Structures are given as structure tokens and as C-alpha cells.
């Protein structure tokens, strides 16, 4: 593995290295240097601009609203002019973007405030205020287009949609956003830059949410198709504006390069996903139930453009695959709510077979795979129906056997029609050969309580391994191997029931001990012979044992999660993650490293759940030993970062592990502060922690420290905009915004200084 390149520390000469290829335009948008040198300036300028506006409002108690508005507008215009002046001077050019962005931000906010904010209200007409706001938006967008600044263009569109989100009371209808989205599409085509579609789609759907909630919130007697049509047409119109862009020759001409084609494809995928989520959920909630005809009509809006995209974009486009998978999901959701289990299964098979035929006809492997994967959910049908009683279970079992017979036909069908199927499709022809074992397992599930059922699965798996050796039957071992995986997964989801501790162990720990004992026996005694298991080609004995080792690790980690409180499980997991990484690095074992990474990610999620989302009353009282253990684990993670950066014997470090440990250390520190500090202290503490990681990463040349620091600073920005603005008193809000904005601009200055030697 290569070392992470990173930035050199200030004053340290850079080692000679071959020149890297110039990044593509799409990659430059999301690069660290772009974020550090440019986006930090714009975001910092926005925060600083908000702080200036709040300061003017706070301090200007003895001025008229007209004077206050004029002061704010003059400040914004002055910053824009100063930015234009600085852009023409190479010495000051790096900060021109921040000045221009900050100035336009103040003008934007002033245009909004002169009608909506009482201390500076000078315009009473909502229509005039909306025209003024759109004028400010048009000015900033025009400035971005004239200067050719990608960052300013993205910033302008994002800020326009963000501020319009607060102006819904001033709008007569949603038509303005359709026009704005159409203008965004036209600007993307004419400028040859598809990236502007991403913030436009996000802003369009965010501004649709008030209409969404107003529609589903109508009284039940008004839930008619006519009342649903207009809101849906607004949403569908926005979807079609972007979905039909590839059919316009001008779009293919201007956005036909490789970099822009990928951005356009990403916009098409985002457009389809957002429309499916919003339209599908709105129809489901509005009408109270899913309907196959409605789902089919909605699915056609995805399927028809996707089939067209197949010819204009090519079969490898993600939007083509997504346009076939989304209709399948919509139809599946409607079929799943059919009341009769037999008809539900027949409809399921019909939809599945239709998608397989469609994928064959259009040569779309993803569509064929999606149709075949639907069969897995048949077991969910059985489980859902079996809860209705014994008679329903028998009916569901009959439907299950009918479906198993049809699955043999599909297996034969694939072999006849696909001369050279995709690799992931080949195992599907053998899937239903194991329906007998699946039926046996489901029968045991219906007859026993969860914990005894789990123990029976363990016994069946161990008996299967020995029976396979005794009878020389490979598929007995295959079924035993599948059971070994199944009972490990099942142990995460069962209810062990109440009961007193036995030998100091709870029922969960007792049953978990049975599972871990069986896994230990399989891993260390290993009763299977290589010659017998090698007759099965899908996976080898080594692969199966590796999966068992992963489940062994997962079951043990989950037991710690269930039996330890939040203040103890985090340090235990953090130290365990470092220990697993050390084992993997010492013994060159990739599984140990992967398990270390997985445990680190789980520790980060648990840090959020235990220290941020959980009420304080649910955690044990904070004590000095617990706090010491917690911060010792954070220090150990930073030491693990340094160890991962250290070169191995082959001269390479482990950048992924270093980033993992640094991120986890930051997450645990930020989570601890979130639990123990108030709002004002938390923003300051997070800002200080983020800038400390960022400064440390710049000083040491460690990208692994800089990236988490940037992430936490971004979280501080989101907290300031979405929480502190509404919840903090005005003086504290001023201090928070000004301090945060200054820190972000300072961070950008650090990036520019660190980049100077290059």
C-alpha cells in the first residue's frame, strides 16, 4: 500500500516525486485541496457574514430600519467589490473568493431580512421582497457565470434554494421552482458543467417538502385523486425536466465528455432516487395503502426513460440500471401489501419473471439479477403469513412449494437462454435445490421458542458436518455450512426471554456461549476434510471457515454491546480494534485488519448512539476511572494512527488504518463533549477539536488527521446554521458565528500557506 501523500509541514522541504496527472473536473470538486483552500473560504465567509448581520442588528438599536438595511447591503457590496479588486492582484487572489462569496451572502441575507426580519423591515409587500431576493440570486449566479467560478456557481444555486426554502408563504405556487430547475438545467447545458444539477435537485426536493406534508396532511374526506394530481404533477414535472435531458441533442453535445457524462449520470440517479422516495411515500401515505395499478403507473415513469437512456447513454450507465431497479422495488412494495398470500405469491412470481424477461431482451444483467433476487423475499412472505395461525401457515407452506416448483423452471430457463451468463447469475440456477432444508428450518422455527431453536440449529450444523464425512456427501456439508452461517446471523435478532442468571451468566450469555463454543470447535478442531469439501465449487472450506471466524467475532462483539453499558463498551471496543489491527499487521492477516476496521466503525456509531443520542439518565454516572479509561482509549487510537503511519518492513504504511483510527479518536472525543457540555460550550469545543486535528495534520503532513478535522468543522457549520441560529440568545449567537467563521477562514489560510512550497 502506498503512503498517503498529504501536505508537507510548514518549513519542511518536499521530496521529489513524479508529477501527478491533472485531476478531472469532477474529481476537483470533491478534492481535499479544493475544500480546504476554496470551500472553507466560502463557508467561513457565509458564517462570518451571518455574524456581521446579527452584530449589526444587535448593536444598531438606535438606528432606523432603513439605515440598518443600508448598512448591511453596503457591507455586502463593499466585500464584493473588494473581492473583485483582490482577484486582479496575484498576491491577494487566494482570498478573493471568500470576499466575493461573503459579500453576496450578506446581500442575499439582507434581501431576505428587509421583509422577514423585524429590526430591518423596510418592505411590506411579499411580492416585492421575493423579486428583490430573486434579483440578488440572479446577480450572484450571473457573477458566477461571468467569472467562470465553479465554486461560486455551486454556492450561488445552493444558497438560492436554501433561502427560498423560508419564503414559501410568499409564493403563490410551486411553478417558480419548476422554472428555476429548468433554468438550472439550461445553465448546466450551456456552461458545459453538469455539477450544478446536484444542488438544484437537492434544493428542488427540499422546497417541495412543505407541499408534501400539506398534501398528506389533508383531512381524510379530501383525499381524492383530484387533490393529489396537482402536487404530484409539480413533482413529476421537476423529475421529467432532468430525466429527459439526455434526449436533447444539445445536452449530449455539451455534456458528452467523460467527466461531464459521469456527473450527468450521477444527477440522473439522484433525480430518480429522490423522485421515487418522495412520490412513492406520498402516494402510500395519502391513499392509505399501496396499489398495484398506481405502482405500475409510477414505475412506468422510471422504466420508459431508463429504456430510452439505454440507447442514448449506453448499458453501463448507472441511471439505466437504477431506472430498472426502482420500478421493481415500487411494484414489490405494492405486491407485498396484497391481502391473500396465494395471490400475493403469484403476483410476485409474475413481476419477477417479467423483469427477468425484460433484462434478457434488453441485455441488462442488473435487471435480471434484480428479478431473481426477489425470490429471496418469499421467505419473508412465509414468516409474515405464519403469524396469522396454523391454517395460514399451511396455506403459506403450499404457496412456498408452488413457488419452489416454478423456481426450477426459472433455473432451466436461464441455462437455455443465457449462453454465457454473468458470474453472479450462475449460482441462482442451484438456489432452489436447498428448499428442503429451508423448509425443515422454517418448521423448527414455528415449533420452538427462539433460544431452543437456535440451539437446534447449532446441533443440526455440527451433526451435518460429521454426517457429511460419514456418508461422503458433499451437499450435506454445504447445508451444514449454510446452517453455521444462519445460526450466527440469527443470534443477533432473537429474543432470549427473561430469566435469572445461571452461574453468573444471563440467558443471552448462555446461548451465546453455545454458539461461540460451536464456532470454536469448527475453527480449531475442523472436522471437515479438504478432499470432500473441494468437490463444491461455489466456496471452499477455507472460505467457509473465514466466514465462521467473522461471525465468531461479530457474535462476541454483539455480546459486549448487549451486556456492557455505554461507558464501558466503547473503550473495550476501541482497545480491541487496536489489538486486532496489531495482530493483523504482525501476522500479515487481512481478516484481522478488516475486523479491526469494522469494529472501529461500530465503535464510532456506538459513540454517537451512547454519548449523543441517548439521554444522560440511561448512562451510568461519570466517574474518574471511567473517564480515564475513555480518554486513554482515545489516546491509544491516536497512537494507533502514528503506528499505522509508520512504515512496514516493505517500506509502506497503512493510510486507511491511520485514517480509521484518527477518525474514531475524533468521533469519540466529539461524542464525549456532546454529552457533557451545553450548546455554546459544545460548538466551541468541537471547533477547537476540529482545528486542532486540522492544524496537527498540516504540521505533520498527515492527511489522516486533516480529513476528520475538516469533517468536524463541517458539522460545526451545520450545527451553527440549523441549531444555534434558532436556539442561542443573540449575543451568544454573534460570538458563535463570528468565532466559527474566523476559524474557518483561518483554516483556509493554513491550507494556502501549507500549499505555498508546491
C-alpha positions in Angstrom: 0.0 0.0 0.0 1.2 3.5 -0.7 1.6 6.2 1.9 -0.9 8.9 1.9 0.6 11.9 0.2 -0.8 14.7 2.3 0.6 18.2 2.7 4.2 18.8 3.8 4.6 20.6 7.2 5.5 24.2 7.1 9.2 24.7 6.5 9.8 21.1 5.6 11.1 20.5 2.0 9.1 18.2 -0.1 10.7 15.1 -1.5 11.0 15.0 -5.3 8.2 12.9 -6.8 6.8 12.4 -10.3 4.1 15.0 -11.3 0.6 13.6 -10.8 -1.8 13.7 -13.6 -4.1 16.7 -13.6 -7.4 15.8 -11.8 -10.5 15.7 -13.8 -13.1 18.5 -13.3 -15.4 16.2 -11.5 -12.7 15.0 -9.1 -11.6 18.6 -8.4 -15.0 19.5 -7.0 -14.6 16.9 -4.2 -10.8 17.1 -3.6 -9.4 17.9 -0.2 -7.4 20.8 -1.6 -10.5 22.4 -3.2 -12.4 22.0 0.1 -9.5 23.3 2.2 -8.4 26.2 0.0 -11.8 27.3 -1.5 -14.9 25.9 0.1 -13.6 26.7 3.7 -13.4 30.3 2.5 -16.9 30.4 1.1 -18.5 28.6 4.1 -16.4 30.7 6.5 -17.5 33.9 4.7 -21.1 32.8 4.9 -20.8 32.2 8.7 -18.9 35.4 9.2 -21.5 37.3 7.1 -24.3 36.0 9.3 -22.3 37.0 12.3 -21.9 40.5 10.9 -25.6 40.8 10.2 -26.5 39.6 13.7 -24.0 42.1 15.1 -25.4 45.0 13.2 -28.9 44.1 14.3 -27.8 43.7 17.9 -25.7 46.9 18.1 -27.7 49.2 15.9 -30.5 49.7 18.5 -30.8 53.5 17.9 -30.9 53.5 14.1 -33.9 53.2 11.8 -34.6 50.0 9.8 -33.7 51.8 6.6 -30.3 52.7 8.0 -29.7 49.1 9.2 -30.6 47.6 5.9 -28.5 50.1 4.1 -25.5 49.3 6.4 -25.8 45.6 5.7 -26.2 46.0 2.0 -23.3 48.4 1.8 -21.1 46.0 3.7 -22.0 43.2 1.3 -21.5 45.3 -1.8 -18.1 46.5 -0.4 -17.0 42.9 0.2 -18.0 42.0 -3.4 -16.1 45.0 -4.8 -13.1 44.2 -2.6 -13.1 40.6 -3.8 -13.2 41.8 -7.5 -10.3 44.1 -6.7 -8.3 41.3 -5.0 -8.9 38.9 -7.9 -6.8 41.1 -10.1 -3.8 41.1 -7.7 -2.0 37.8 -7.6 -0.8 38.4 -4.1 -4.4 38.7 -2.8 -6.1 36.4 -5.3 -6.4 33.4 -2.9 -8.8 35.3 -0.6 -10.9 36.9 -3.4 -13.3 34.0 -3.5 -14.0 34.4 0.2 -14.6 38.1 -0.1 -16.9 37.8 -3.1 -18.8 34.8 -1.5 -19.2 36.6 1.8 -20.4 39.8 0.1 -23.0 38.1 -1.9 -24.0 36.1 1.2 -24.6 39.3 3.1 -26.6 40.8 0.1 -28.7 37.6 -0.1 -29.4 37.7 3.6 -30.2 41.4 3.6 -32.6 40.9 0.7 -34.4 38.3 2.8 -34.3 40.2 6.0 -35.8 43.5 4.7 -39.2 41.8 4.6 -39.0 38.9 7.1 -36.8 40.3 9.9 -38.5 43.0 12.0 -35.4 45.1 13.0 -34.6 45.8 9.3 -38.0 45.5 7.7 -38.4 48.2 5.1 -40.5 46.3 2.5 -44.1 45.3 3.4 -45.1 43.7 0.1 -44.1 40.0 -0.1 -44.1 40.1 -3.9 -41.6 43.0 -3.9 -39.5 41.1 -1.3 -39.5 38.0 -3.5 -38.5 40.0 -6.6 -35.6 41.6 -4.6 -34.5 38.2 -3.3 -34.6 36.7 -6.9 -32.7 39.7 -8.1 -29.9 39.1 -5.6 -29.9 35.4 -6.6 -29.7 36.3 -10.3 -26.9 38.7 -9.7 -24.8 36.2 -7.9 -25.5 33.5 -10.5 -24.7 35.9 -13.3 -21.5 36.9 -11.5 -20.5 33.2 -11.2 -21.2 32.6 -14.9 -19.2 35.7 -16.0 -16.2 34.8 -13.8 -16.4 31.1 -14.7 -16.1 30.2 -11.0 -17.4 26.7 -10.4 -17.3 27.1 -6.6 -19.3 30.4 -6.8 -21.8 28.8 -9.2 -22.5 25.9 -6.9 -22.6 28.2 -3.9 -25.0 30.6 -5.7 -27.5 27.9 -6.6 -27.3 26.2 -3.2 -27.8 29.5 -1.4 -30.7 30.4 -3.7 -32.6 27.3 -2.9 -31.8 27.5 0.8 -33.2 31.0 1.2 -36.3 30.3 -0.9 -37.0 27.4 1.5 -38.0 30.1 4.0 -40.1 32.1 1.6 -42.9 29.6 0.9 -45.5 31.9 2.4 -44.7 34.5 -0.3 -45.1 32.1 -3.2 -48.4 31.6 -5.0 -47.5 28.2 -6.3 -44.6 25.8 -6.9 -44.2 26.9 -10.5 -41.3 29.2 -9.6 -39.2 26.1 -8.6 -40.0 24.4 -11.8 -38.8 27.4 -13.7 -35.7 27.6 -11.5 -34.9 23.9 -12.1 -35.4 24.4 -15.8 -33.1 27.3 -15.7 -30.5 25.2 -13.8 -30.7 22.5 -16.5 -30.3 25.2 -19.2 -27.3 26.7 -17.5 -25.8 23.3 -17.0 -26.1 22.6 -20.7 -24.9 26.0 -21.9 -22.0 26.2 -19.5 -21.0 22.6 -20.2 -20.9 21.9 -16.4 -23.4 19.3 -15.1 -22.4 19.7 -11.5 -24.9 22.5 -11.0 -27.7 19.9 -11.3 -26.8 18.3 -8.0 -27.6 21.3 -5.7 -30.5 22.2 -7.9 -32.1 18.7 -7.4 -31.5 18.7 -3.7 -32.9 22.3 -3.3 -35.9 21.5 -5.5 -36.9 18.5 -3.4 -36.2 20.3 -0.1 -38.5 23.1 -1.2 -41.1 20.5 -2.2 -41.3 19.1 1.4 -43.9 21.7 2.6 -46.2 20.7 -0.2 -45.5 17.1 0.6 -46.6 17.5 4.2 -49.5 19.7 3.3 -50.8 17.1 0.8 -50.6 14.1 3.1 -52.0 16.2 6.0 -55.3 16.9 4.2 -58.4 15.7 6.1 -59.4 12.1 5.1 -62.5 13.2 3.3 -60.4 15.3 0.9 -58.0 12.5 0.0 -59.2 12.4 -3.6 -57.3 11.8 -6.8 -58.0 15.3 -8.0 -56.4 16.9 -4.9 -53.4 14.6 -5.3 -52.9 15.4 -9.0 -51.6 19.0 -8.8 -48.9 18.4 -6.1 -47.9 15.2 -7.9 -47.7 17.0 -11.3 -45.3 19.6 -9.8 -43.1 16.8 -8.5 -43.3 14.8 -11.7 -42.6 17.9 -13.8 -39.3 18.5 -12.0 -38.4 14.9 -12.3 -39.1 14.9 -16.1 -37.1 18.1 -16.7 -33.9 16.3 -15.6 -34.9 12.7 -16.7 -35.5 13.9 -20.3 -32.3 15.9 -20.6 -30.3 13.1 -22.3 -32.8 13.0 -25.2 -32.0 16.6 -26.1 -29.1 16.6 -28.7 -27.7 19.9 -27.2 -27.3 18.1 -23.9 -25.4 15.2 -25.4 -23.2 17.6 -27.3 -22.3 19.9 -24.4 -22.2 17.3 -21.7 -20.7 14.4 -23.7 -17.2 14.4 -22.3 -16.2 11.6 -19.9 -16.1 13.8 -16.8 -19.4 15.6 -17.6 -21.1 12.3 -18.7 -20.4 10.8 -15.2 -21.7 13.9 -13.5 -24.9 13.9 -15.7 -25.3 10.2 -14.9 -25.0 11.0 -11.1 -27.6 13.7 -11.5 -30.0 11.3 -13.2 -29.5 8.8 -10.5 -30.1 11.3 -7.8 -33.1 12.6 -9.6 -34.6 9.1 -9.8 -33.9 8.2 -6.2 -35.4 11.4 -4.8 -38.5 11.2 -7.0 -39.0 7.5 -6.0 -38.7 8.3 -2.3 -40.9 11.4 -2.3 -43.5 10.3 -4.8 -43.8 6.7 -3.6 -44.1 7.7 0.1 -46.5 10.5 -0.7 -48.9 8.2 -2.6 -48.6 5.5 0.0 -49.4 7.8 2.9 -52.0 9.8 1.0 -54.1 6.9 -0.2 -53.5 4.8 2.9 -52.3 1.7 1.1 -50.2 0.6 -1.8 -51.9 -0.2 -5.1 -50.5 -2.3 -7.9 -52.1 -0.1 -10.7 -50.7 3.1 -9.0 -47.3 1.4 -8.6 -47.3 0.3 -12.2 -48.1 3.9 -13.4 -45.3 5.3 -11.2 -42.9 2.5 -12.3 -43.5 3.5 -16.0 -42.1 7.0 -15.2 -38.8 5.3 -14.4 -38.9 2.4 -16.8 -39.7 4.3 -20.0 -36.9 6.9 -19.6 -34.5 4.1 -18.5 -35.1 2.1 -21.7 -34.5 5.3 -23.7 -31.3 6.0 -21.7 -30.2 2.6 -22.7 -29.7 3.8 -26.2 -28.5 7.3 -25.6 -26.3 6.7 -22.6 -25.2 3.1 -23.0 -25.9 -0.1 -21.0 -23.1 0.7 -18.5 -24.8 3.9 -17.2 -25.8 3.7 -13.6 -29.0 5.6 -14.3 -30.1 2.8 -16.7 -29.7 0.1 -14.1 -31.3 2.3 -11.4 -34.2 3.0 -13.8 -35.0 -0.7 -13.9 -34.4 -1.5 -10.2 -36.6 1.3 -8.8 -39.8 0.2 -10.7 -39.2 -3.3 -9.5 -39.0 -2.0 -5.9 -42.2 0.0 -6.3 -44.1 -2.9 -7.7 -42.7 -5.2 -5.0 -43.9 -2.9 -2.3 -47.4 -2.9 -3.7 -47.5 -6.7 -4.1 -46.3 -7.2 -0.6 -49.4 -5.5 0.8 -51.8 -7.7 -1.1 -54.0 -9.5 1.5 -54.2 -13.0 0.1 -51.0 -15.0 0.5 -51.5 -17.2 -2.6 -52.4 -14.3 -4.9 -49.5 -12.3 -3.4 -47.1 -15.0 -4.3 -48.5 -15.4 -7.8 -48.2 -11.7 -8.4 -44.7 -11.8 -7.0 -43.7 -14.5 -9.5 -45.3 -12.6 -12.3 -43.3 -9.4 -11.6 -40.1 -11.4 -11.1 -40.4 -13.3 -14.3 -41.3 -10.1 -16.2 -38.2 -8.4 -15.1 -36.1 -11.4 -16.0 -37.6 -11.4 -19.5 -37.1 -7.7 -19.8 -33.5 -7.9 -18.7 -32.9 -10.7 -21.2 -34.5 -8.8 -24.1 -32.6 -5.6 -23.3 -29.4 -7.4 -22.3 -29.4 -5.8 -18.8 -27.8 -8.2 -16.2 -28.7 -5.9 -13.3 -32.4 -6.1 -14.2 -32.2 -9.9 -14.5 -30.4 -10.0 -11.1 -33.0 -7.8 -9.5 -35.8 -10.0 -10.7 -34.0 -13.1 -9.4 -33.3 -11.5 -6.0 -37.0 -11.0 -5.4 -37.3 -14.8 -4.8 -35.3 -14.4 -1.5 -38.2 -12.3 -0.1 -40.5 -15.3 -0.5 -39.3 -16.4 2.9 -40.4 -13.1 4.3 -43.9 -13.8 3.0 -44.0 -17.1 4.8 -42.8 -15.6 8.1 -45.4 -12.8 7.8 -48.3 -15.1 7.0 -47.4 -17.8 9.5 -48.1 -15.4 12.3 -51.8 -15.5 11.5 -52.3 -19.0 12.7 -52.0 -22.7 11.8 -54.3 -22.6 8.8 -52.5 -19.6 7.4 -49.2 -21.4 7.9 -50.4 -24.4 5.9 -51.6 -22.1 3.1 -48.3 -20.3 3.1 -46.4 -23.6 3.0 -48.3 -24.7 0.0 -47.6 -21.4 -1.8 -43.9 -21.9 -0.9 -43.8 -25.3 -2.5 -45.6 -24.0 -5.6 -43.0 -21.3 -5.9 -40.2 -23.8 -5.4 -41.6 -25.7 -8.4 -41.6 -22.6 -10.5 -38.1 -21.8 -9.4 -36.9 -25.0 -11.1 -38.4 -23.7 -14.4 -36.5 -20.4 -14.0 -33.3 -22.3 -13.3 -33.8 -24.2 -16.5 -34.8 -21.1 -18.4 -31.5 -19.3 -17.5 -29.5 -22.2 -18.7 -31.3 -22.3 -22.1 -31.3 -18.6 -22.8 -28.0 -17.4 -21.4 -25.1 -18.9 -23.3 -22.6 -17.0 -21.1 -24.3 -15.6 -18.0 -22.8 -13.2 -15.6 -20.8 -14.8 -12.8 -23.2 -13.6 -10.1 -26.1 -15.3 -12.0 -24.7 -18.8 -12.2 -25.4 -19.8 -8.6 -29.0 -18.7 -9.0 -29.7 -21.9 -11.1 -28.8 -24.0 -8.0 -30.6 -21.9 -5.4 -33.8 -23.9 -5.1 -32.0 -27.2 -4.7 -31.9 -26.4 -1.0 -35.6 -25.7 -0.5 -36.0 -28.9 1.5 -33.5 -27.9 4.2 -35.0 -24.4 4.3 -38.5 -25.9 4.9 -37.1 -28.0 7.7 -35.5 -25.0 9.3 -38.7 -23.0 9.0 -40.7 -25.9 10.5 -38.4 -25.9 13.5 -38.7 -22.1 13.8 -42.5 -22.5 14.0 -42.4 -25.2 16.7 -39.8 -24.0 19.1 -39.0 -20.9 21.2 -36.2 -18.7 19.8 -33.4 -19.8 22.1 -34.1 -23.6 21.8 -34.5 -23.1 18.1 -31.0 -21.5 17.9 -29.5 -24.4 19.9 -31.2 -26.9 17.5 -29.6 -25.1 14.5 -26.2 -25.4 16.2 -26.8 -29.2 16.8 -28.0 -29.7 13.2 -25.0 -27.9 11.8 -22.5 -30.0 13.8 -24.3 -33.2 13.0 -24.3 -32.2 9.4 -20.5 -31.8 9.3 -20.0 -35.3 10.8 -22.7 -36.9 8.7 -21.1 -35.5 5.5 -17.9 -37.3 6.4 -19.7 -40.5 7.4 -21.7 -40.7 4.2 -19.3 -39.0 1.9 -21.9 -36.5 0.7 -20.7 -33.0 -0.2 -24.0 -31.3 -0.1 -24.6 -32.4 3.4 -21.5 -30.3 4.3 -22.8 -27.5 2.2 -26.1 -27.4 4.0 -24.3 -27.7 7.4 -22.1 -24.8 6.3 -25.2 -22.7 5.5 -26.7 -23.6 8.8 -23.5 -22.5 10.6 -23.8 -19.1 8.9 -27.5 -19.0 9.6 -27.5 -19.5 13.3 -24.7 -16.9 13.7 -26.8 -14.3 12.0 -30.0 -15.4 13.8 -28.3 -14.9 17.2 -28.4 -11.2 16.6 -32.2 -10.9 16.2 -33.8 -13.4 18.7 -35.5 -12.6 22.0 -33.8 -14.7 24.6 -36.6 -14.1 27.1 -36.4 -13.2 30.8 -34.7 -15.3 33.3 -32.3 -15.2 36.2 -28.6 -15.6 35.9 -27.2 -19.1 35.9 -23.5 -19.4 37.0 -23.4 -15.7 36.8 -24.5 -15.8 33.1 -27.7 -14.3 31.7 -29.8 -16.4 29.2 -28.3 -14.4 26.3 -24.8 -15.1 27.5 -25.6 -18.8 28.0 -26.9 -19.2 24.5 -24.1 -17.1 23.1 -21.7 -19.4 24.8 -23.2 -22.3 22.9 -22.8 -20.5 19.6 -19.2 -19.5 20.4 -18.4 -23.0 21.6 -19.6 -24.5 18.3 -17.7 -21.9 16.3 -14.5 -22.6 18.3 -14.9 -26.3 17.7 -15.3 -25.7 13.9 -12.3 -23.4 13.8 -9.8 -25.3 15.9 -11.0 -29.0 15.6 -12.1 -28.5 12.0 -13.8 -31.9 11.4 -14.2 -31.5 7.6 -11.8 -33.0 5.1 -10.4 -30.8 2.3 -10.9 -33.5 -0.4 -14.7 -33.8 0.3 -15.3 -30.0 0.6 -13.3 -29.3 -2.6 -16.0 -31.0 -4.7 -18.1 -28.0 -4.2 -17.1 -25.1 -6.4 -19.1 -22.2 -5.1 -17.0 -21.7 -1.9 -14.1 -23.7 -0.3 -13.7 -24.9 3.2 -11.2 -22.1 3.8 -13.8 -19.5 2.7 -16.5 -21.0 4.9 -14.2 -21.1 7.9 -13.2 -17.5 7.3 -16.9 -16.6 7.4 -17.3 -18.5 10.6 -14.4 -16.5 12.1 -16.1 -13.3 11.1 -19.3 -14.5 12.7 -17.4 -15.6 15.8 -16.0 -12.0 16.0 -19.4 -10.4 15.4 -21.3 -12.5 17.9 -18.7 -11.8 20.6 -18.8 -8.0 19.8 -22.5 -8.0 19.9 -22.5 -9.7 23.3 -20.3 -6.9 24.6 -22.8 -4.5 23.2 -25.7 -6.1 24.9 -24.1 -6.9 28.3 -21.9 -3.8 28.9 -23.1 -0.2 29.4 -22.2 2.6 27.1 -19.3 4.0 29.1 -17.5 0.6 29.1 -18.2 -0.9 25.8 -16.6 2.0 23.9 -13.2 1.7 25.5 -13.3 -2.1 25.2 -14.2 -1.9 21.5 -11.6 0.8 20.9 -8.8 -1.2 22.5 -10.0 -4.4 20.8 -9.9 -2.6 17.4 -6.2 -1.6 18.0 -5.4 -5.1 19.2 -6.9 -6.7 16.1 -5.0 -4.3 13.9 -1.8 -5.2 15.7 -2.5 -8.9 15.2 -3.2 -8.4 11.5 -0.1 -6.3 11.0 2.1 -8.7 12.9 0.8 -11.9 11.3 0.0 -10.4 7.9 -3.6 -11.4 8.3 -6.1 -9.4 6.2 -9.1 -10.6 8.2 -7.8 -9.3 11.4 -7.3 -5.9 9.8 -10.7 -5.9 8.3 -12.3 -6.9 11.6 -10.4 -4.1 13.2 -11.8 -1.6 10.7 -15.3 -3.0 11.2 -15.1 -2.8 14.9 -13.8 0.8 14.7 -16.7 1.8 12.6 -19.1 0.1 15.0 -17.4 2.0 17.9 -17.9 5.3 16.1 -21.6 4.6 15.6 -22.0 3.4 19.2 -20.2 6.6 20.3 -22.9 8.6 18.6 -25.7 6.4 20.0 -24.4 6.3 23.6 -23.0 9.8 24.0 -25.0 12.0 21.7 -28.5 10.5 21.1 -29.0 8.7 24.4 -30.4 10.7 27.4 -28.0 11.1 30.2 -30.2 9.2 32.6 -29.6 6.0 30.6 -25.9 6.1 31.1 -24.1 5.3 34.4 -22.8 8.2 36.4 -19.5 9.5 35.1 -16.6 8.6 37.4 -12.9 9.4 37.2 -11.9 5.8 36.4 -14.5 5.5 33.6 -13.4 8.9 32.2 -9.8 8.0 32.4 -10.4 4.7 30.6 -12.4 6.5 27.9 -9.7 9.1 27.2 -7.0 6.5 27.5 -8.7 4.7 24.6 -8.7 8.0 22.6 -5.0 8.4 23.2 -4.4 4.8 22.2 -6.3 5.5 19.0 -4.0 8.4 18.2 -1.0 6.2 19.0 -2.5 3.7 16.6 -2.7 6.4 14.0 1.0 7.0 14.4 1.8 3.3 14.3 -0.2 2.9 11.1 1.7 5.7 9.5 5.0 4.0 10.4 6.4 2.1 7.5 6.3 -1.7 7.5 9.2 -3.9 6.5 8.3 -3.4 2.9 8.6 0.4 3.2 4.8 1.2 3.1 2.4 2.4 5.7 -1.3 1.8 6.1 -3.1 5.1 5.3 -6.5 3.5 5.6 -5.9 2.3 9.1 -4.4 5.6 10.1 -7.5 7.5 8.8 -9.7 5.0 10.6 -8.1 5.4 14.0 -7.8 9.2 13.7 -11.5 9.4 12.7 -12.6 7.2 15.5 -10.5 9.2 18.0 -12.2 12.4 16.8 -15.7 10.8 16.9 -15.2 9.6 20.5 -13.8 12.9 21.7 -16.6 14.9 20.0 -19.2 12.5 21.4 -17.9 12.9 24.9 -18.1 16.7 24.6 -21.7 16.4 23.2 -22.8 14.6 26.4 -21.0 16.7 28.9 -21.2 20.3 27.6 -24.0 22.8 26.8 -24.8 24.2 23.4 -22.4 27.2 23.5 -19.6 25.2 25.0 -20.1 22.3 22.6 -19.8 24.5 19.5 -16.6 26.0 20.9 -15.2 22.6 21.9 -16.0 21.0 18.6 -14.5 23.9 16.7 -11.3 23.7 18.9 -11.1 19.9 18.4 -11.6 20.2 14.7 -9.0 23.0 14.3 -6.6 21.0 16.5 -6.8 18.0 14.2 -6.5 20.2 11.1 -3.5 22.1 12.5 -1.9 18.8 13.6 -2.4 17.3 10.2 -1.0 20.3 8.4 2.0 20.4 10.8 2.8 16.7 10.5 1.8 16.4 6.8 -0.8 13.8 7.8 -3.9 13.8 5.6 -5.4 11.3 8.0 -5.7 14.0 10.7 -6.8 16.7 8.4 -9.8 14.9 6.9 -11.5 14.2 10.2 -10.8 17.8 11.3 -12.5 19.1 8.1 -15.5 16.8 8.8 -15.9 18.1 12.3 -15.6 21.7 11.2 -18.3 21.0 8.6 -20.5 19.6 11.4 -19.9 22.8 13.4 -21.1 24.7 10.3 -24.3 22.6 10.1 -24.9 23.0 13.8 -24.5 26.7 13.7 -26.9 27.1 10.8 -29.5 24.6 11.8 -29.4 24.7 15.6 -27.6 27.7 17.1 -29.4 30.2 14.8 -32.7 29.3 16.4 -31.7 28.2 19.9 -29.0 30.5 21.1 -29.5 34.0 22.6 -28.4 36.7 20.2 -25.2 37.7 21.9 -24.1 34.1 22.1 -25.1 33.6 18.5 -22.9 36.5 17.4 -19.9 35.1 19.3 -20.5 31.6 18.0 -20.9 32.7 14.3 -18.0 35.2 14.3 -15.7 32.8 16.1 -16.6 29.9 13.8 -16.3 32.0 10.6 -12.9 33.3 11.7 -11.7 29.8 12.4 -12.8 28.5 9.0 -11.1 31.3 7.2 -8.0 30.8 9.3 -8.1 27.1 8.4 -8.2 28.0 4.8 -5.2 30.3 5.3 -3.4 27.4 6.8 -4.1 25.4 3.7 -2.9 28.1 1.4 0.3 28.5 3.4 1.0 24.8 3.5 0.5 24.7 -0.2 2.9 27.5 -0.9 6.0 25.4 -1.3 4.2 23.4 -4.1 
